[in-house]
Amino acid sequence: MTQVIPKRRRLEGITDYQARRNMLKSGRARVVFRKTNKYIIGQVIVSEEAADRVIESVTSKELLGKGWPENKEGSLKSLPAAYLTGLMLGKNSQTKKITSAILDIGLNRNIAKSRIYAFANGIVDSGLEMPVSEKMFPEKARIDGEQIKMSKEIKTIKEKIQSSDGTRAPKAKETKTKNKSEAKK
């Protein structure tokens, strides 16, 4: 009897090959949602013969250039930030002639009304077609940022994104850390 050894990426918890195969069979673009410790990352990916090609990529860090308050920089992975990141990704994708896509959450848990579905709600609100049930989306009050007392800022950022032509926001200020030799001077 032979023993079947699972693929390395499956053992490491990186890839669900069965879900990936089903997405590739559909022939549609994938909207990939990823969550880090600080940011939300969204990508539109088209699968070609032997490789994936990233068409558009957006992170929630770009919201700083759209007017997100710098003193609230720690909340760039909040539910409203996920919604706005999805809205920005959907708007930018339409300039690249992407009209429909499927949601790829990877190995994230599928939880209704979570950041994943706030992100998907932003994509659907941008006009991109995506097969997602409306029941999965969070309440409008949570998306508008009432729980973190940022509803005015989020409303203005949303208007900026919707009125933009899909171009990138200016880069956020990056803080440079001093190396040890500069710190001694």
N, C-alpha and C positions, 0 to 999 in steps of 0.2 A: 504494500500500500504506500503510495507516495504522499508526501506532505506538501500542502500548498502554502507557500510563504507569502504573506500579504506584502503589497508594495510598500516601499519605504515611506512615501508621502502619506499613506494611509496610517501607518504605524505612528508617525510623528503627529498625527492629528491635523494635517494640513489640507488634504484633498479628499472629498467624497466622490469617488470615481463614478458611481452609479448616477448620482445627481448631475455630475458634469456631462456624462454621456447623453443623458436625456435633454439637457440644455443645448448641446451641440447638434442633436438631431433636429431640433426645432428650426435651425437655420436663422434665427433672429439674433440681433445684437443682445448682449448681456449688460445689465447695469449692476456693477459689483459694489456692494456695500462692505466697508471695513471700518472697524472701530479700534483706535489706539488708546493709550492712556490719556492723551491730551486732545486728540482731534478725531473728526469724522472724515473718511476718505471715500470718494465715489468715483467710479470709472465706468466709461462705456467701452466695451470690448467687443470686437468682431472676431470670430474664429475663422481662420483661413485653413488651408490644407493641413499644414503641420505645425501651425503656430497661432497664437492669439495676437491681435494687434489692438493697441489702446488708441481709441479714436479721440476721447476727451477724458480729462482727469481734473477733479476739483477737490480741494480740502477745505475744511471749515476755517482754516487759518486765513483764507482769502476774505473771510467776512470782516476782518479787521480793516481792510482797505475799502470796504463798502460802508463803514460807519459803526461797526461793533465797538462798544466802549472798551478801551484798553484796561480799565480797572475790572472788567468782567471777563478778562481773557481766560480765566480758569474755567469758564462755562462754555467753552467752544465745542464741547461734546454733549451739551444739553439737548433736550427735545426740540426747542426752537432752532438751535443751531443746526441740528440734523435736517429739519424741514427746509431751512434756508439753503443749506448745502445741496439738497436734492433739487430745489427750485433752480439754483444756479446751474447745476449740472444739466438739467433738462433744457433750460434756455440755451446754454452753450451748445448742446448736442443738436438742437434744431438747426443751427447755422451750418452744421456738418452733414445735413440731410438725413439725420436719423429721425424716424417718425414713430417707431415702435420698438419695444425691447422687453426682455423678461428680467425679473429680479433675481440676482444671485447673492444669497446671504452667506454663502460658504458654510462653515461649521458653526456659525452663530445660532443660538437657540431661537426658534420661531415663537415669539411672544407677541400677542396682540397688543396694540396701543403702545408699543415700545419705540425706541429711537429708529429702529429699522423701518418701521411703518410710517414714522414721521418723515423720514427721508423719502420713502416711496410716495407719500402724499405730496411732497414738494415736486417730485418728478411728474406725477399725474396732473397737478395744478399748473405746471409749466406747459402742458399740452401734449406731452409725450404719451403715447398709448402703452399701457402696461396692465396685464391681467392680475389685478389685486382687488380683493373684496373691500368694499367701503367699511365693513364692520371692523376691519383690522386697524383702521386709522385712529389716532388719538383724538381726543376732544379738541374743539377749536380753541377753547380757553387755554389749554396747555400749550398748543402750538403758538398762540399769540404771546406767550411769555408772561401771563398774569401771575403764575406761581413764583417766578423769579423777579417780578416787578420790573420788567423791561418791555412792556407792551408798546410804548411809544417808539423806542429804538428799533424794535423788530418790525413795526409797521413801516418806518422810513426805509429800512434796509430792504424790505420786501418790495416796496415801490421802486427803489433803485434797480433792483435785479430785474423786475418786470419791464421797466422802461429801457433797460440796456439792450444793446444789439448783440449780445453774446461775446463781447470782448472781455478780456481779463481786467480785474481790478489792479490798481497799483500794489506792488509788494508791501507787505507789512514791515514795520521797522524791525530789524534783527539786532538783538543785543549781542555784542561780542564779549567773550570772556577773555580776561588777560591771562597770558601764560605766566609761569613762575618768574621768568627773568624780567618781564615788564612790571610785575607786581612789586619787585624789590626796589625799583628805581624811584 
